[in-house]
Amino acid sequence: FPSHDTRARQEAYPKSGRDIVVERGAWICSGAIVLGPCRIGEQAVVGAGAVVREDVPAHTVVAGVPAKVVKGTGSEKKL
């Protein structure tokens, strides 16, 4: 960034559209980084130290850099 002007830096970023949504029952473990915009699905688990760059499906476990689906949580609703 070419300037150390704090106001210029604040105004350079979008004010909306970068939201991170964490749905009911989702867990985000220590040291994880979640980059918006993205949605962490219901009952999903983000592993420690993971870097999330996109949506995490409901009822899944993600881990790694970048985060990838490791497995289902086993809490999916049975029909």
C-alpha positions in Angstrom: 0.0 0.0 0.0 1.6 3.3 -1.0 0.4 5.3 2.0 0.6 5.0 5.8 -2.6 7.2 6.0 -4.9 5.2 8.2 -8.1 6.8 6.7 -7.0 6.0 3.2 -6.5 2.4 4.1 -9.9 2.0 5.8 -11.6 3.5 2.8 -9.8 1.3 0.3 -11.6 -1.9 1.5 -15.2 -2.7 0.6 -17.7 -2.0 3.3 -19.9 -5.0 2.5 -19.9 -8.2 0.7 -16.9 -9.7 2.6 -19.1 -11.3 5.3 -18.2 -14.5 7.1 -21.3 -16.5 8.2 -20.9 -19.2 10.8 -24.1 -21.4 11.0 -25.5 -23.1 14.0 -23.3 -25.7 15.7 -20.2 -25.1 13.7 -16.8 -25.2 15.4 -13.7 -23.2 14.4 -10.7 -24.6 16.2 -7.7 -22.6 17.6 -5.5 -20.8 15.1 -7.8 -21.2 12.1 -8.0 -18.3 9.7 -11.3 -17.7 7.8 -11.1 -15.4 4.9 -14.3 -13.8 3.7 -16.6 -13.9 2.0 -17.5 -17.5 3.0 -20.0 -19.6 4.9 -19.2 -22.2 7.5 -22.1 -24.7 7.3 -24.2 -26.1 10.1 -22.4 -28.6 12.3 -19.1 -28.2 10.3 -15.7 -28.3 12.0 -12.7 -26.2 10.9 -9.5 -27.9 12.1 -6.8 -26.1 14.1 -4.5 -23.9 11.9 -6.7 -24.4 8.8 -7.0 -21.5 6.3 -10.5 -21.4 4.9 -10.8 -19.6 1.6 -14.2 -20.8 0.4 -17.5 -22.1 1.7 -17.4 -25.1 4.1 -20.3 -27.6 3.5 -22.6 -28.5 6.4 -21.7 -31.6 8.4 -18.1 -31.8 7.2 -14.6 -31.5 8.7 -12.1 -29.4 6.9 -8.3 -29.0 7.6 -5.1 -27.9 6.0 -3.7 -24.9 4.2 -5.8 -24.3 2.2 -8.6 -26.1 4.0 -10.0 -29.2 2.3 -12.8 -31.5 3.2 -11.4 -34.4 5.4 -14.6 -36.2 6.2 -18.2 -35.9 7.2 -19.0 -35.2 10.9 -21.4 -38.1 11.1 -24.2 -35.8 12.3 -26.0 -35.7 9.0 -29.8 -36.1 9.3 -30.8 -39.6 8.3 -33.9 -39.9 6.1 
